[in-house]
Amino acid sequence: MKNLFFKLQSYPLAWIVLVACLIALTISALSPYFLTVNNFSNLMKQVSIVAILAAGQSIVIISGGIDLSVGSVLALTAVTIGWLVQNGVSPEIATVCGVAVGTFAGFLNGVIIAKGKIPPFIATLGMLGIARGVALVITGGVSYQVLTPLFLFIGNGKLFGLPIPIYFVIVAYAATHFMLSRSKFGRHVYAIGGDESVSRLEGINVDGRKIAIYALSGFFSAVAAVVMVGRLASTPPNVAFGIELQAIAAVIIGGISFAGGRGIVLTSFVGALIMAMITNGLNILGVSSFWQQVLIGIVIIAAVWVDNIKSARRR
């Protein structure tokens, strides 16, 4: 058993999947409704938005940064789409414009961080307020309805028995995994997260890479917004309030080092799934949402603590 434990530590994806399975078995033992087909379908829809945000957040955290603005950028993208649809623009063009706005917000984050030398925490905290504020200015605090066939299909449609949002998640993680593990850009992301000064000495365009990293985070926020609009069929400007903490928690619970330079993006999806299972299971068991926040906070602190122990052992 001891040898098995140490082997699992060498395979973080296998380790986190085992934890997810144990959590699922525990909740299913407490409630027979947890592993039903309908609940599983709902769980997949619930996890999709946080999982997509976590894919972008993973790239940022591996590079040694953090993006607190993803929830506000999601809201700004959703509002842009809703406003354009309300003004007669086709859903397809509105979606492209919304995604462009979200990506541009991430690009601005990268420029402020790389060229302005502003710490990521401060820069993205500022963008959190700016993007949410602009969303409120555009709408005047009013929610737009989006009842077009495209978004109704995204939010409620199925393909081969799986909800459409899951296909967004699959594509997001497949592309991110390939990019980080197979491309020069991915190697640079890990190098910057490991030691930015050494990366500069090795000739890596650190500033350019940082801008691209945060632009990608904005892009994933915009993609998550498309799924959110489909699920809600509306674009309330206060949507996704606080969801950035859930995305960060999914990445940390998944085992990606908060110190940067280490981690596998696929584990972030499992981290998001673990959070969704805990929330879903506690809802089924009738546990107050207030206690759910407490439990998730404890899980985040425990995950960072475990990561610190691992980092200390490596030294």
Secondary structure, 3 states (H helix, E strand, C coil): CHHHHHHHHCCHHHHHHHHHHHHHHHHHHHCCCCCCHHHHHHHHHHHHHHHHHHHHHHHHHHCCCCCCCHHHHHHHHHHHHHHHHHCCCCHHHHHHHHHHHHHHHHHHHHHHHHCCCCCHHHHHHHHHHHHHHHHHHHHCCCCEECCCHHHHHHHHCEECCEEHHHHHHHHHHHHHHHHHHHCHHHHHHHHHHHCHHHHHHCCCCHHHHHHHHHHHHHHHHHHHHHHHHHHHCEECCCCCCCHHHHHHHHHHHCCCCCCCCCCCCHHHHHHHHHHHHHHHHHHHCCCCHHHHHHHHHHHHHHHHHHHHHHHHHHC
